[in-house]
Amino acid sequence: ALTRRYTFNVTMATVTRLCVTKSIPTVNGRFPGPKIVVREGDRLVVQVHNSINNNVTFHWHGVRQLRSGWADGPSYITQCPIRPGQSYAYDFRIVGQRGTLWWHAHFSWLRATLYGPLVILPPRGVPYPFPKPHREVPLMLGEWFNADPEAVIMQALRTGGGPNVSDAYTFNGLPGPTYNCSGAGDTFRLRVTPGRTYMLRLVNAALNDELFFAVANHTLTVVQADANYVKPFAATTLVISPGQTMDVLLTAAAAAPSAPAFAVAVAPYTNTVGTFDNTTAVAVVEYAPQPAAAARGLPLPALPLYNDTAAVANFSARFRSLASAAYPARVPRAVDRRFFFTVGLGADPCPSPVNGTCQGPNGTRFRATVNNVSFTMPRTSLLQAHYQRRYGGVLAANFPAAPLMKFNYTGTPPNNTFVTHGTRVVPLSFNTTVEVVLQDTSILGAESHPLHLHGYDFFVVGTGFGNYDANNDTAKYNLVDPVQRNTVSVPTAGWVAIRFVADNPGVWIMHCHLDVHLSWGLAMAWLVNDGSLPNQKLPPPPSDIPRC
Ligand code: C2O
C-alpha cells in the first residue's frame, strides 16, 4: 500500500456555461475538480488550502473512514469549517473498498461546483470480477446554476419557500446541446472503438435531482454500486440518486454502426411539489474512426416519464450483492436495536424560529424532518464535543426511535406538518447491529429521499410501497444477497429497511442527499461509542483540525 498525496487549493476561477461567465469556487481552478486515484489499502492525504471568501470542508463520499472520523468532512459534524486562509490535511486509509466514490464540499451548497471522482482500484494484481474494460471513464452528472448557488439557498432560507431550480444538468460539467447558448465545446463526448467495452464510472453529483440515464441504442451492464460489486445485470435506463455511484459497462457495437454517434441522455425523476427543472441534457457516444458528429438533433433514447415511480422501483429491485466466495455479503441476521424513522417535509408556522417571510405552503416555512425532528446544525463540531465528552449545549442524546406524531404515512396527505427542532443524536454502543426502517411520509405530497449514511455501508434488506408493516414485511427481507450501499432512496410513498453494524466509533450524520432537504433539516446523527479494545477507539484529533 502506498501513501497518495494531493493538494487542493480552493480558489475562485472564471467559468462560462450557457453564455454566463462567472467566478465560481473550484479546486485548483478546475470544474469539475480533479480525479483522485488510489488503490484499496492505500493511505490518502489531501492537503486543503482555503483561498475563497467562504468556509469550506471536504467529504470523501462513501469512504468508510474506519477510526478516521476526523477526516470525514461534514461541517459542524466531524469538524469545524476550514475558514478563509486556513488549511487542513485530510488523512485516512481506504480499507476494504474498491470502485467509484467521489468527493465534494460539505458546507452549505458549495458542492454545486466543488466535486470530483474518487477512484479506488483493487489492490495490485487483484482483477475485477468482470472482464477488464478497454477504458474507464468517470462521468459525473451535475447541475449548473447561472446564479450563485449560495445565494439560491440563502434566499430560500430567508423567504421560507422553495429554492430556484438549476439551469442545466451537466456531464462532467458540460450541459450539452439541448440548452440555449451551448457552444461547440459544451458537449461531453465519449469516443469509442467498435467492439470495445468501456466502463462508465457514474456519479450523481446533482444538488437536488434524482436522474434517469440512458444511451441511445446501447444496453448497459451494471457491475457496481457505491463501490460495492453487484451481480451484473443489463439495463437500458438507469436511475441514480444524488450521492450514489454506479459502474456500468458499455460495449460498442462490433461493426461500426451506420449512425456515427448516439445521444446519452439525462432527465430528472421527481415528485417534487412545485417547480423542477424537467429538461433533458445530452452527451455523445461517437464511433471512431468517423469524424466528430454533430451533437444537436441526435435521436434521444426513450426515458421514463419524470414521475414514473414504478420504473424506479423496478430498477432498484434489481440490485443484488455479488455475494461470492471472494466477495461475501456479511448480512447481519440478528438485530440488537430497531428504529423506525419517518422522513419527509414539514413546515414551521409563521412567525417561525427564523426571522423572514413565510413563502412555504399556506404561509408557512418549509422544513424537513426525521421523526418530526428538524436537525439544527450545531455551532461547534459534534465529534469534537464527543471526544471531549462535553455534550451540554451542543447535542442531546435523545433522538426519538419512532416518530413524535404518528399518522397514516402514505395515504391522502394528512394535515401533519409537525416539526420540532434540535441537535439530537442516537447513542450506540460499539458493535451494535442496527436496523432502520425509513418510511416516506406524504405530509406535503409523497416524494423520494436519497438517504446517505456517513461512516458505513449498509445492507438494503427490504423495501415496499405504502406503510411499513412490521408483522408481514420483515418476513420478506432478503438476508442472502441484499445490495450494500451508502445512499438509498426511500421510495415515494414507501419504505426501505437497512442494516449495519456500528463498528466505527465517531459521530456519523445520516441525511437526505437532496441539498435543499438537508438545508431544511432532513438529517440526524449516530453517536457510536468506542469499544473496549485499543483498535476500537477513535484516535485523538489531528493537530491541524480547524477550530470554530
Ligand atoms: Cu455526499 Cu453528507 O454527503
Residues whose N, C-alpha, C, O or C-beta is under 5 A from the ligand:
A	BS01	C2O	H61 G243
